Amino acid sequence: MAQSTTKAEYIAAVVVVNQTLWLRKLLTDLDIKQEVSTQVFEDNQATISIANDPVFHAAKDFCVADFKATQGLAGYQCKVPEEVVVDDLVYSGLNVAGNFSDIPKSAINAVFVDQLPGLNGLGLSMARLDLSLGGVIPMHSHPGGSEVLLVTQGSIIAGFISSNNIAYMKTLKKGDIMVFPKGLLHFQVKSGPVPALLWSSFSSSNPGQQVLSNALFSNNLASELIEKVTFLDELEVEKLKVLFGGSG
């Protein structure tokens, strides 16, 4: 008895055929001769796997994350539609700031797929950022998505560094928007006498985040190695490791 469904087989077949056509066109563009026709094979388990991939759920209205199922590289599998409830598609809580941190004097209240399962596969998410006087969002990157930032209160200095090490920076005021391309290091620094309220929108339901200072000084790498790769002296490295909780 087949373990896949007609709908799953259709989705899988469309995906495989589209990828095959793209590959053949690429070979043609590279002037590589294709003397043998392309054959496509599928099995039941592969069909189910592809059909459950949220990236390929165009035949569905939505793909609410199933936290009970195994998570794949592309994200969560889809919850059975009959089990979806409206609360899977609604989040309440952005009316308040996140937990403020003493060192950066800022707070982040993020709504990613783990907080709102209805975001799964839709390629979007958002966050609230609050900066008190002297607050910063330290240099960081989002490996999984690009960001659009809107200022609704106060003013900030925001910027990012391109892959060829050019800095793009500007003072943003209420109503201003700035984009931060995927994977590039960027930051926000509070300016002016009023606390700042920012709203970020991302091109992924789980954009991820890596803070540069934490990556360098919260790890367990030997201090000697960090000194060599950062060109900082021993005292500076030790001070930063204590500040960010690193070891080694």
Backbone torsions as a table, in degrees:
resi	resn	phi	psi	omega
1	MET	NA	130.9	-177.7
2	ALA	-65.3	139.5	-179.3
3	GLN	-95.9	-6.0	178.5
4	SER	-102.5	173.7	178.7
5	THR	-115.0	163.7	178.2
6	THR	-59.0	-41.2	179.8
7	LYS	-63.9	-42.5	179.3
8	ALA	-64.5	-42.4	179.6
9	GLU	-64.0	-38.2	179.2
10	TYR	-63.8	-47.6	-179.6
11	ILE	-60.7	-46.2	-178.9
12	ALA	-63.1	-42.0	-178.8
13	ALA	-64.1	-42.9	179.1
14	VAL	-61.5	-44.1	-179.7
15	VAL	-61.5	-48.0	-177.0
16	VAL	-65.1	-43.3	179.9
17	VAL	-63.4	-44.1	179.1
18	ASN	-61.4	-41.4	179.2
19	GLN	-67.9	-36.4	178.3
20	THR	-65.5	-43.9	178.6
21	LEU	-62.7	-40.0	178.6
22	TRP	-63.4	-42.2	-179.2
23	LEU	-65.8	-41.9	179.5
24	ARG	-65.2	-38.5	177.9
25	LYS	-65.1	-39.8	178.3
26	LEU	-61.2	-43.7	178.8
27	LEU	-63.0	-38.7	178.0
28	THR	-64.4	-44.0	179.3
29	ASP	-62.3	-28.6	179.5
30	LEU	-89.7	7.0	-179.8
31	ASP	59.5	34.9	176.0
32	ILE	-98.1	120.6	-176.3
33	LYS	-68.2	142.2	178.9
34	GLN	-119.3	92.6	-174.1
35	GLU	-88.6	-14.4	-178.1
36	VAL	-117.5	138.2	178.8
37	SER	-67.7	154.5	-179.1
38	THR	-88.9	129.8	176.6
39	GLN	-109.6	136.6	-179.0
40	VAL	-113.8	128.5	178.2
41	PHE	-120.5	149.2	175.6
42	GLU	-145.9	153.0	173.8
43	ASP	-126.7	171.0	-173.7
44	ASN	-60.3	-46.7	-176.5
45	GLN	-67.1	-40.1	177.9
46	ALA	-64.3	-38.5	178.4
47	THR	-60.5	-47.2	-180.0
48	ILE	-63.1	-42.2	-178.3
49	SER	-61.8	-45.8	-179.8
50	ILE	-67.3	-42.6	-178.0
51	ALA	-64.6	-30.8	-179.5
52	ASN	-82.8	-12.4	-179.9
53	ASP	-66.1	121.2	-176.9
54	PRO	-61.1	-20.8	178.6
55	VAL	-67.0	-27.0	-175.0
56	PHE	-114.3	39.1	-176.4
57	HIS	-105.9	33.0	-177.2
58	ALA	-60.2	-25.3	-179.3
59	ALA	-77.7	-4.4	-179.4
60	LYS	-110.5	155.5	176.7
61	ASP	-69.6	-36.6	-179.5
62	PHE	-159.2	170.6	-179.6
63	CYS	-138.2	73.3	179.9
64	VAL	-59.6	132.5	-176.4
65	ALA	-62.0	131.7	175.0
66	ASP	-99.1	98.9	-176.1
67	PHE	-70.4	-14.4	-179.8
68	LYS	-84.7	-19.6	-178.0
69	ALA	-88.9	166.3	179.3
70	THR	-67.9	134.7	179.2
71	GLN	-89.1	129.8	179.4
72	GLY	-98.2	-177.3	-179.2
73	LEU	-64.0	-29.6	-177.7
74	ALA	-89.1	-3.1	179.8
75	GLY	127.5	-162.0	-178.8
76	TYR	-79.9	153.0	172.1
77	GLN	-74.2	166.4	-176.4
78	CYS	-82.7	135.9	173.1
79	LYS	-69.6	144.0	177.6
80	VAL	-57.8	126.3	-175.5
81	PRO	-52.1	-35.8	-178.8
82	GLU	-67.2	-17.8	-179.3
83	GLU	-96.9	-4.5	-179.2
84	VAL	-74.0	134.2	176.3
85	VAL	-121.7	163.5	-174.7
86	VAL	-61.5	-29.9	179.7
87	ASP	-66.6	-17.9	174.3
88	ASP	-69.0	-18.9	-174.0
89	LEU	-111.4	4.8	-176.2
90	VAL	-128.6	140.7	174.8
91	TYR	-131.3	135.1	176.2
92	SER	-121.3	132.6	178.9
93	GLY	148.8	-8.0	-179.9
94	LEU	-79.7	2.7	176.0
95	ASN	-77.1	-9.1	179.6
96	VAL	-124.9	156.2	178.0
97	ALA	-73.9	160.5	173.5
98	GLY	-76.4	-168.3	179.5
99	ASN	-79.5	122.4	-179.5
100	PHE	-72.0	140.9	177.7
101	SER	-106.3	138.5	-172.7
102	ASP	-64.6	-42.5	-173.3
103	ILE	-71.6	-54.4	-179.6
104	PRO	-81.8	-10.3	-178.6
105	LYS	54.8	45.9	179.9
106	SER	-146.0	165.2	-179.9
107	ALA	-140.4	142.7	179.2
108	ILE	-125.1	128.1	175.5
109	ASN	-117.9	96.0	-172.5
110	ALA	-97.0	143.2	175.0
111	VAL	-121.3	90.9	176.4
112	PHE	-105.1	-171.9	-175.2
113	VAL	-61.4	-30.9	179.8
114	ASP	-68.9	-23.7	176.8
115	GLN	-93.3	-31.2	-178.7
116	LEU	-133.3	91.6	-174.2
117	PRO	-59.1	-22.8	178.5
118	GLY	-66.9	-13.5	177.6
119	LEU	-74.4	-16.6	-174.1
120	ASN	-53.5	125.4	176.1
121	GLY	79.5	-5.6	-177.2
122	LEU	-87.2	-14.6	177.7
123	GLY	72.3	35.5	177.0
124	LEU	-156.1	157.5	176.2
125	SER	-168.6	177.0	-179.3
126	MET	-153.3	171.3	180.0
127	ALA	-154.5	152.7	173.2
128	ARG	-104.5	133.6	179.6
129	LEU	-123.3	127.1	177.4
130	ASP	-117.2	129.6	178.0
131	LEU	-121.9	120.3	175.2
132	SER	-81.9	179.0	-179.1
133	LEU	-59.6	128.0	-177.1
134	GLY	81.3	7.2	-176.3
135	GLY	-80.0	154.7	177.7
136	VAL	-141.1	152.9	161.9
137	ILE	-104.5	106.6	-171.2
138	PRO	-59.5	163.1	177.7
139	MET	-53.3	124.2	-176.9
140	HIS	-155.3	174.8	177.4
141	SER	-141.7	159.4	174.4
142	HIS	-118.1	100.4	-176.3
143	PRO	-66.4	-18.1	-174.8
144	GLY	-103.0	-1.6	-177.4
145	GLY	-174.0	161.1	174.1
146	SER	-85.5	166.3	-175.0
147	GLU	-133.5	141.0	169.7
148	VAL	-117.4	126.3	-175.5
149	LEU	-112.9	130.9	178.1
150	LEU	-118.6	130.5	176.5
151	VAL	-95.9	123.8	178.6
152	THR	-114.7	-6.6	176.7
153	GLN	-156.9	139.4	177.4
154	GLY	75.4	-163.6	178.9
155	SER	-142.9	152.8	-178.7
156	ILE	-142.1	162.7	166.5
157	ILE	-104.2	121.8	-177.3
158	ALA	-128.2	150.5	179.1
159	GLY	-171.4	168.7	174.7
160	PHE	-141.6	163.3	-179.5
161	ILE	-115.3	124.2	-177.8
162	SER	-73.9	171.7	-178.3
163	SER	-68.3	-17.2	174.0
164	ASN	-102.9	24.3	170.7
165	ASN	64.7	34.7	171.6
166	ILE	-101.0	130.1	-179.3
167	ALA	-92.2	131.9	175.5
168	TYR	-115.7	112.8	-169.9
169	MET	-140.4	144.4	-179.9
170	LYS	-158.8	150.1	172.2
171	THR	-80.8	124.6	-178.3
172	LEU	-109.0	137.6	177.9
173	LYS	-117.8	177.8	-178.9
174	LYS	-51.4	127.5	-180.0
175	GLY	93.9	-9.4	179.7
176	ASP	-83.4	149.5	179.3
177	ILE	-128.1	143.1	175.2
178	MET	-139.9	146.0	179.3
179	VAL	-104.0	148.5	176.8
180	PHE	-129.8	107.5	-176.5
181	PRO	-61.6	152.7	-177.5
182	LYS	-53.3	130.6	171.7
183	GLY	81.9	-7.9	-177.1
184	LEU	-89.0	145.3	177.6
185	LEU	-67.1	133.9	179.3
186	HIS	-149.8	170.7	-173.2
187	PHE	-157.3	165.3	171.2
188	GLN	-139.3	134.7	179.9
189	VAL	-127.3	129.3	179.5
190	LYS	-65.8	135.3	174.0
191	SER	-133.4	155.5	-179.8
192	GLY	84.0	174.9	-171.7
193	PRO	-89.0	-2.1	-174.6
194	VAL	-113.2	135.6	174.4
195	PRO	-54.7	149.8	-176.1
196	ALA	-106.9	143.0	174.5
197	LEU	-122.4	123.2	-176.0
198	LEU	-125.2	152.9	176.6
199	TRP	-128.8	127.2	-179.7
200	SER	-112.4	138.3	173.6
201	SER	-120.3	137.9	-174.9
202	PHE	-119.5	154.2	-179.8
203	SER	-90.3	26.0	179.6
204	SER	-152.5	148.5	176.3
205	SER	-76.6	-11.0	177.6
206	ASN	-149.6	74.6	-173.9
207	PRO	-69.0	-18.7	-177.7
208	GLY	70.5	167.2	178.4
209	GLN	-157.0	133.6	173.4
210	GLN	-129.3	115.4	179.0
211	VAL	-84.9	125.8	-172.8
212	LEU	-58.6	-48.1	-177.7
213	SER	-63.9	-38.7	177.0
214	ASN	-66.6	-40.8	-180.0
215	ALA	-61.3	-36.5	-177.3
216	LEU	-81.7	-34.6	-168.6
217	PHE	-124.6	3.9	174.5
218	SER	-102.1	0.9	-175.7
219	ASN	-89.9	-174.7	-179.5
220	ASN	-110.5	21.0	175.4
221	LEU	-66.2	148.1	177.3
222	ALA	-62.1	139.3	-178.9
223	SER	-57.1	-34.9	-179.5
224	GLU	-60.8	-38.6	178.8
225	LEU	-67.5	-43.3	-179.7
226	ILE	-63.6	-37.9	177.5
227	GLU	-60.0	-41.9	-177.9
228	LYS	-68.6	-43.0	-173.5
229	VAL	-84.0	-16.4	179.3
230	THR	-108.6	-12.1	-177.5
231	PHE	64.5	22.4	174.4
232	LEU	-91.5	153.6	179.4
233	ASP	-83.7	171.9	-173.6
234	GLU	-59.1	-44.8	-177.6
235	LEU	-64.0	-39.4	179.6
236	GLU	-65.3	-43.3	-180.0
237	VAL	-64.0	-45.2	-179.6
238	GLU	-62.7	-41.5	179.0
239	LYS	-61.3	-44.8	-178.2
240	LEU	-70.5	-33.4	176.8
241	LYS	-65.8	-39.0	176.9
242	VAL	-65.4	-42.0	-178.0
243	LEU	-64.3	-40.5	-174.9
244	PHE	-102.9	3.6	173.8
245	GLY	80.6	25.6	178.9
246	GLY	-79.9	172.8	178.1
247	SER	-138.4	179.3	177.9
248	GLY	90.9	NA	NA
